[in-house]
Amino acid sequence: MTPILSNNYYVNFQEEGYKKLNSFVASYKPSIIFVLVDENTNENCLPNLMQLLECETTIEIIEIESGEENKNLETCSGVWHALTELGADRKSLLINLGGGVITDLGGFVASCFKRGIAFINIPTTLLSMVDASVGGKTGVDLGVLKNQIGLFSDPEMVLIDTAYLETITERELRSGLAEIIKYGISYDAKLWDEIKAYNDLTIKNITKLIHRSIEIKNEVVTEDPKEAGLRKILNFGHTLGHAIESYFLETESKEKLTHGEAIVIGMITETFISQKLLNFPESKLIEIKEVLLKIYGKVTIETTDYQPILDLLIHDKKNVGGKVNFVLLSDFEKFKLDCKVEKELLIAALDFYNK
């Protein structure tokens, strides 16, 4: 797959990516290399990386606990202490090997430590490959509020190796597929057509969509790096989706949802809102709902859950002056930014999902 240039760094793929990684290490000559992992990538992904990483430099492994609930400042503090105790300096290199929690948190840790050390992201889940690989967003959650603390900071490079997808569950694979679906509905309908044609979700047919998904996100973030306009399109499905994800994360009686599962609910409900406000074709709304429910199944959202979910909307990062802003669609690939939605329509959208 052809490398993709994003701002000042490349997203490299497969075997060629490891050549680029080793070339960077040889030229940068880091004082120490740190690899940030969780317990899963330590066991399943690190051996492969260590076998392919060619250097004489000392390598230290820092492990954190997996899961969105550990994507916080307390975990960052633990990593900063570990870096300090292991002798990290401003010439150190941090390689983040893992899913979105690892790459988001690791990028933030590196960007703040000693006012910034070099870092490289090697995403190991489909979600992190197609969503966190470009754009320069780093950060952590504040309680259950997603990505409230962070900054824009680019890695030295990104390495995509689809072999790591063999280490994740089918549920995690579906979670990442949700972001590809988002690109298909909002930006490139050809992707949506390909996804509709799949009867089985496999790594083989997903691999063909990864490069195009990264291209799409790169096109958007290169034009609008700080989310002043066009980049907001990447939030389609995420306004209600993030609120639902946060609510299920903080409510003990609920089973936690993956990011993708929550975003799917967000896409269905926000397409319903689009149909009501922007005349999104009703036949396509029904098609989206049917296809997504076939892939993801149905999540039970009680009517008593509605208000706490809506209360969480006020913390969405796109909001300005206390007003909740949505990305809505008038059709596939045709979007409108900064749309205001009344509470009654939000409730109707949740009702539509539940029908």
N, C-alpha and C positions, 0 to 999 in steps of 0.2 A: 504493500500500500504506500502511496506517495506521501512523504512528510507534509505536514500542514504548518505554515508559518503563522504564528499568532503574536502580534506585537513584536517583541524582541526575542522570542524563543520559538522552538519548533516542537510540534507534537510528532514523535517518531514511532514507527510501528515494527513489531515483530523482531526478527533477527537483526535487521538494520538498526533498530533502536538500541540494542545492546552495544553495537559498534560505536554509535554516537555517544552512548553513556561512557564507555571506556575511553573514548577520545577526549571527552570533556574532563574526566578525572585526571588523565595524563597531562592535559594542558593547564588545568586549574591548580593542580598539586595541593589538595586540601591537607591541612595539618592532621585532622582526624575525620573519618567518615562515621556518621551516626545513621543507623537505620531504625526508623520508628515503625513499630508493628503492633498488632493486637495478638491475642492468644491464637487466633485462627490463622492469620497470615504468617505468624512466627512458625507455625507447624507446617502449613500447606504451601506457602509461597516463598518464604525466605531461603530454603535450600536451593531452589532454582536460581534465585538472584545471586546467591553467594557463589554458585558454580560458574555463573556467566560474568561476574564482576572481576575484572582483571586489574589488580593494583597491589602495590606493596604497602599501602597506607594502613594504619591501624583502623580496624572496624569495630565499633561498639554497637550493641543492640539495646534499644530501649523499648520495653513492652508496656502498653496500656491495656485496660479492659475494653472489650468491644462494646458497641451499643451506643445509640443516640444519647442515652441518659448520662454517658460519660464524656460527652462533648461539651465541656465546661471549663471555667477558669481554674477550678481546683485541679483538674487533670493537667492543664497547662503548667500550673505551678510545679506539679510533680515532675514534669518533663524538664522544665527549666532547672530545677534542683539537680536532676540527674545529669544534665549537660554540664552544669557547673562542677559537680563532683567528679565527673569523668574528664575534666580538663578541656572543655570546649573553649575555643577562642574565635575571633572574627574570621579566621581562615578555615573554619570547620565547614563541613558539608553535611546537610541533613537530607537523607533519602526517605520519603514517605511512601511506605509499601502497604497499601490497604484500600479500603473503600472510602466513601465520602467523609466519614468521621475522621479517618487518619489524614487524608489530604487537606481537608479544611483546617483541622486543628494543627496539623504539622506545619502547614504553610504559615499559619498565624504565629505559632511558637518560634519558627525560624525568623520571621519578619520582625519580631519584637526582641529576640535575644541579642544583647549587645548592639541594639539598634539595627539588627539585620545580618543574618548569615545566609549563605547560598543554600538553596534547597531544590530538590528534584522530586517530582511526583510520578509514582508508578501505580496507577489505579488498578485494583484487582477485581472490582465488581462492575457489572454493566452500567449501573447507575453512575458510578464515579467516572467511568470511561467517557460516557456521552454527556455528562452534566458538569463534572468538576474538572475536566481536563483542560478547558480553556476559560478565559474570563478573568483570571487573577483574583477571584473572591476567596478570601480566607476568613476564618472566624469560628466562633463557638456560640452555644446557646446560653441564654440567661434564664435559669429555671427551665420551664417548658417552652419558653418563647424562642423560636428558632432563629439562629444566626443574628442575634441582636448586637453582639460584640465582634468586631472584625475590621479588616481593612483590605484594600486592593493591593496585591503584591504578586508579581510574576515569578514563577520558578525559572531555573536555568534551562530546563527542558522537561518534557513529559514523555514517558515511554508507555505505549499501549501494547500489551502482549495478551492476546485473546486466550492463550493457554490457561491463564489464571481463572478464566470463567469456569473451567472444569472443577474448581474448588468451591464454588458457591451452590446454594440450593436453587431449585426451580422457582421457589417463592422469591428469592433475591433476583433471579433472572427476570421474572415478571415485573418486579419493582423497577428495574432499570428500563424495561420496555416502555413503561409509562412515559418516560421522558422522550423516547423516540416517537411515540404516538403524539405527544404534544407538538413536536416539530412537524409531524405529518399533517395535523389538523390546522395549525396556525401558520405554517410557512411553506410546506412542500407536500402537496396532496399526493404525489407519487409514492411517498413513504407510506401514507395511510393505505393506499391501494395495495401495496405489497404486504402490509401487515394483515389486511383483511383476507388475503389469499392464503395465509398460513393456517393449516389445520393443527399443526403441532409446533410448539415453541421449542426450538433447538438452538444450540450454540452455532451450528453451521449456518442456519438461515439468518440468525441475528448478526453474525459477523459481517455480512454484506451491508448491513444498515449502519454499522458503527461509524465507518469513515464518513459517510454522508451526513450523519447526525453531528459529528464534530465539525465538519465543514460549515454546516448551517449555523451552529452556535458561534463559530469563529467569524463568519460573515457579519453576524449581528453585533458581537462584542467589539470587533475591530472598528466598526462604524460608530459605536456608542459605548466606549469603555466604562463610563461612570453612571450608566443607566439614566441619562437625561431624557431619552426619548425612545428610540427603536428597541433598545435592549429590554424595555418593559414587556415586550411581546413574550419573552421567555417566562413571564410570570403567569401566562394563561393556565388556568386550573389550580394555581398555587395560592390564590387569596383565600378562598374557602378551604382549599386542600390543606394548607398549613394550619389553619385554625382547627380543622378536624383532626389532623395528625397530633397537634399539641393537646387537644382535649382527650383523645384516647391514650396519650402518653401519661397524662396526669391523673386519670381516673382509674382507681384500682379495680373497679368492677368490670372494666373493659379490657379486652385483649388488645395489646399494642398493634398498631398498623404499621406496615412498612411505609416509607415515603411514597413509593409508587402507588400503593393501594389507596392512600389518602388523596393523592393527586388525581387518580382516576375519578373518585367521587367529585373532586373539584371540577374536573373537565366536564362531567355530565351535568352538574348543577349550573356551571357557568355557561355552558352551551344553551341550556334551557333559558337562562336569563338573557342570553344573546338573541334567542328566538323571540322573546317578548319585547325586547327593547330595540333590536337592530334588524328584526325580520330574518334571522338566520333560518334557512329552509327547514321546515318541520320534518320533512322526510329524512334529511341528513341528521337531524337531531335524534330521531328514532334509530337510525342506523348506528350512530355513535354509541347510544346507550346499549343497544343489543350486542354489538361487537365487544364492547368493554365488559359488560356483565358476563358474556360468554367466556372471556379470558380470565376475569378476576373474581367472578362470583359476586354475591351481594353481602354487604356489611349491614348489620342491624343498627339503625340510628333511631332511637326512641324520640318521640315528640318532646319529652322532658330534657333531651340532650340539646335541643335547638338553641335555647337561650344561652347556655354556657359557651357553645360554639360561637355564636354571634358576638358574645362579649369579648372573645379572643381576637376578633377581627380588628379591633381598635389598635392592636400592637403590630399590625402588618407594616413592613418597612416602606411600602409604597405610599402610605398615607401621608397626607399633607394637611396641616391645620385641623387634625382630628377627623377628617373625612376619609372614608374608605374608598380606595380607587381600584377598579377592576379593569382587566384587559378583556374585551368582548369581541365577538366576531359577527360580521354580516354574512360571511360564507367562508369556506375553506380558503386560507391564505389572505383573507381580507379582515383586518383587525382595526379596532378603535381603542385608543389608550385613555386612561384616566376617566373611566365611566363611573358615575355615581349610581348606587342601587338602593332602593328603599327596603326597609326591613320586611315589609309584607311580601315582596318579591323574593327575598332570600328564603323566607319560610316556604313559599310556594315551590322554590327550586329544590329544597330538601324534601318536600312532599313528593315532587316529581321523581326524585331518585328512589324514594321508598315505595312507589306504586309498583 
